[in-house]
Amino acid sequence: MRAGVATVAGGPAAYLSVGGGGVPVLLLHGFAGDRLTWQFNLSALSSRRRAIAVDLPGHGGSTPDVGSGLVSDFAPWLVEFLDGLELPRVHLVGHSMGGYVARELARLAPERVASLTMLSSAGLGTPFDLGFLRRAMAPADVAEGCVCAERLFAGPSPLIPRFGEVLHAQGADPVRRAGLERIVERSFAAHADGGPPVDWSAYPMPIQVLWGREDRIIPMPPADRLPPAAPYRVFDKAGHLPHIEAASPVTAAIRGFLDSCDAARSGPSDPLS
């Protein structure tokens, strides 16, 4: 596994990369997360392709500059990131806010997106817990950070203390906190009730949707909010972090979908692979 920093006009982009060959998969984390949230998935996803996890603006080791705070503005930043890594086309996998960003990138540059996987995704027109976002971005202490972290999981987890520490550390950094606050107020506060449905006709690539049955942050969306005919899998005993809580079956679902998309397109002879 290799850590790198790409030069992007909007500021540096920190990422992890593992594997090679095939059409790469780009993994986008959720709000207040970072590229390390994919640590349970990266190796398995790289068995047939390069797997890349990038920190979005305002998160991890990437630029603290979130611009307007609109999630849609992260899409052109990601296009520059792909250009910098000389990646003409990728599979996209986005979790929570990262799913929202992935969808915006797929809408902006559909020719760059081989497939779209949305995992417990924001931006699908379903209500979410705005109060949780505001609390999680600035917990008063580690104990409150742990309380916030508990809501991400379906049940007890040894990872909760570490998540609580990270949430508190981010909130204690005034620059990071300001960026997260801007994202919440510009991208989420106006649509906590769900917002308008998505026009799926603008997305020509294959799409799948994955969710944790016990998600307490973004409830499972009703069928009429999902892309028509898209695979929709729900994982039991998983909350808002199914790629961590149910890492093996979720990773298998992603791998199977990416492999089927590659095979349907043109297989290993694809000139863009």
C-alpha positions in Angstrom: 0.0 0.0 0.0 1.4 3.4 -1.0 0.6 6.8 0.4 0.8 9.8 -1.9 -0.1 13.4 -2.3 -1.3 14.6 -5.7 -1.0 18.2 -6.8 -4.5 19.7 -7.5 -5.2 23.3 -8.3 -7.6 23.5 -5.3 -5.0 22.2 -2.9 -3.2 18.9 -2.2 -5.0 15.6 -2.4 -3.8 12.9 0.0 -4.5 9.3 -1.0 -3.7 5.6 -0.5 -3.1 3.4 -3.5 -2.8 -0.4 -3.7 -2.6 -2.9 -6.6 -2.6 -2.2 -10.3 -4.2 -3.1 -13.6 -7.8 -3.1 -14.7 -10.1 -0.2 -14.4 -9.2 1.4 -11.1 -11.7 1.9 -8.3 -11.8 5.3 -6.4 -13.1 5.2 -2.9 -14.7 8.3 -1.3 -15.2 8.5 2.4 -18.0 10.1 4.4 -18.3 13.4 6.3 -15.7 13.8 9.1 -14.0 10.6 7.8 -10.8 10.0 5.8 -9.1 7.5 3.5 -8.4 5.2 6.4 -12.0 4.3 6.8 -11.4 2.0 3.7 -8.6 0.1 5.4 -10.8 -3.1 5.7 -11.6 -3.0 2.0 -8.6 -1.8 0.0 -6.6 -5.0 -0.2 -9.5 -7.2 -1.3 -10.7 -4.6 -3.8 -7.1 -4.5 -5.3 -7.0 -8.2 -6.3 -7.9 -7.4 -9.9 -7.4 -3.6 -10.2 -5.8 -0.6 -8.6 -7.7 0.7 -5.6 -7.4 4.3 -4.5 -8.8 6.0 -1.4 -8.5 9.8 -1.4 -9.2 12.4 1.4 -11.8 14.9 0.2 -11.2 18.6 0.8 -11.5 19.5 4.5 -10.6 16.0 5.6 -7.5 14.0 6.5 -4.3 15.1 4.7 -5.9 16.9 1.8 -6.4 20.6 1.5 -8.4 22.2 4.4 -10.0 24.6 1.8 -13.5 23.4 1.2 -14.3 26.4 -1.1 -18.0 27.3 -1.0 -18.7 24.2 1.1 -21.0 22.8 -1.6 -20.4 19.1 -2.1 -20.9 19.5 -5.8 -17.8 21.6 -5.9 -15.7 18.6 -4.9 -16.4 17.0 -8.2 -14.2 19.2 -10.4 -11.5 18.9 -7.8 -11.7 15.1 -8.2 -11.5 15.4 -12.0 -8.2 17.3 -11.5 -7.1 14.5 -9.1 -7.8 11.9 -11.7 -6.0 13.9 -14.3 -3.0 14.2 -12.0 -2.9 10.4 -11.6 -3.5 9.9 -15.3 -6.6 7.9 -14.8 -9.0 8.3 -17.7 -11.8 6.3 -16.2 -12.6 4.8 -12.8 -15.2 2.9 -10.9 -16.6 5.1 -8.1 -17.5 3.9 -4.6 -18.8 6.5 -2.2 -19.9 6.3 1.4 -22.4 8.7 3.0 -21.2 12.2 1.9 -18.8 10.4 -0.4 -21.7 8.9 -2.2 -23.1 12.3 -2.8 -19.8 13.5 -4.1 -19.5 10.4 -6.3 -22.9 11.0 -7.8 -21.9 14.7 -8.5 -18.7 13.5 -10.2 -20.7 11.0 -12.3 -23.1 13.7 -13.4 -20.3 16.2 -14.2 -18.0 13.7 -16.1 -20.0 10.5 -16.9 -17.3 9.5 -19.5 -14.8 9.2 -16.6 -17.1 6.9 -14.5 -17.3 3.1 -15.3 -19.8 2.5 -12.5 -21.2 4.1 -9.4 -21.6 2.3 -6.1 -23.4 4.3 -3.3 -23.0 3.1 0.2 -25.4 4.5 2.8 -25.3 7.6 0.6 -26.4 11.1 1.3 -28.0 13.1 -1.5 -30.7 10.5 -2.5 -33.6 12.7 -1.4 -34.1 10.9 2.0 -34.1 12.7 5.4 -31.0 12.5 7.6 -29.9 13.4 11.0 -28.6 17.0 10.7 -28.3 17.4 14.5 -25.9 14.4 14.5 -23.6 16.1 11.9 -23.4 19.3 13.9 -22.6 17.4 17.1 -20.1 15.0 15.5 -18.0 17.7 13.9 -17.2 19.3 17.2 -17.7 17.1 20.2 -16.8 18.8 23.5 -14.5 16.0 24.6 -13.5 12.4 23.8 -16.4 11.1 25.8 -18.9 13.0 23.6 -17.0 11.9 20.5 -17.5 8.3 21.6 -21.2 8.9 22.1 -21.3 10.2 18.5 -19.3 7.3 17.3 -21.7 4.8 18.9 -24.5 6.1 16.7 -22.5 5.1 13.6 -22.5 1.5 14.5 -25.3 -1.0 14.8 -23.9 -2.3 18.2 -20.8 -2.4 20.4 -17.5 -2.2 18.5 -13.9 -2.0 19.6 -13.4 0.8 17.1 -15.7 3.2 18.9 -13.1 4.7 21.2 -10.7 5.4 18.3 -13.5 7.0 16.3 -14.4 9.1 19.3 -10.8 10.3 19.6 -10.6 11.2 16.0 -13.9 13.2 16.0 -12.7 15.2 19.0 -9.3 15.9 17.5 -10.9 17.2 14.3 -13.3 19.4 16.3 -10.4 20.8 18.3 -8.6 22.0 15.1 -10.2 25.4 14.3 -9.3 25.2 10.6 -10.8 21.7 10.2 -13.8 22.6 12.2 -14.5 25.7 10.1 -14.4 23.6 7.0 -16.8 21.0 8.3 -19.2 23.6 9.5 -19.2 25.2 6.1 -20.0 21.9 4.4 -22.8 21.2 6.8 -24.5 24.6 6.4 -24.0 24.9 2.7 -24.6 21.3 1.6 -26.8 19.6 4.2 -28.7 22.1 6.3 -31.1 23.1 3.6 -31.9 19.5 2.7 -32.2 17.7 6.0 -35.8 16.8 5.1 -34.6 14.9 2.1 -34.6 17.4 -0.7 -35.7 16.7 -4.3 -35.5 13.3 -5.9 -32.6 12.5 -8.2 -33.1 12.5 -12.0 -31.4 9.2 -12.7 -31.8 9.6 -16.4 -28.6 11.8 -16.2 -26.5 8.8 -15.1 -25.8 6.3 -18.0 -23.3 4.2 -16.0 -24.3 1.0 -14.0 -25.3 1.9 -10.5 -25.7 -0.2 -7.3 -26.8 0.8 -3.8 -25.7 -0.7 -0.6 -27.0 0.0 2.9 -26.8 -1.1 6.6 -30.2 -2.2 7.9 -29.7 -0.4 11.2 -28.4 2.9 9.9 -29.4 5.6 12.4 -27.9 8.5 10.4 -29.4 8.1 7.0 -32.3 5.7 6.9 -32.7 3.3 4.1 -34.3 5.1 1.1 -37.7 4.1 -0.3 -37.7 2.3 -3.6 -39.0 5.3 -5.5 -35.8 7.3 -4.6 -33.5 4.7 -6.0 -32.2 4.4 -9.6 -34.5 2.1 -11.6 -33.4 -1.5 -11.9 -30.2 -0.9 -9.9 -29.1 -3.6 -7.5 -30.0 -2.7 -3.9 -28.4 -4.8 -1.1 -29.1 -4.3 2.6 -26.7 -5.8 5.2 -28.1 -7.0 8.5 -26.4 -6.1 11.8 -24.8 -3.0 10.2 -25.4 0.6 10.8 -24.0 3.6 9.0 -20.6 2.0 8.4 -21.5 -1.3 6.6 -18.1 -1.4 4.8 -16.5 -1.6 8.3 -19.2 -3.6 10.2 -19.8 -6.1 7.4 -16.5 -5.6 5.6 -16.3 -9.0 3.9 -19.8 -9.2 2.4 -19.8 -5.5 1.4 -16.4 -5.8 -0.2 -17.5 -9.0 -2.0 -20.6 -7.1 -3.3 -18.5 -4.3 -4.6 -16.0 -6.6 -6.2 -18.7 -8.7 -7.9 -20.4 -5.6 -9.3 -17.1 -4.0 -10.6 -16.1 -7.3 -12.3 -19.6 -7.7 -13.9 -19.4 -4.1 -15.2 -16.0 -4.7 -16.7 -17.1 -7.9 -18.3 -20.3 -6.3 -19.7 -18.4 -3.4 -21.2 -15.6 -5.2 -23.1 -13.5 -7.2 -20.7 -9.7 -7.0 -20.2 -9.2 -5.7 -23.8 -10.9 -2.4 -22.9 -8.5 0.3 -24.3 -9.2 2.6 -21.3 -8.5 -0.1 -18.7 
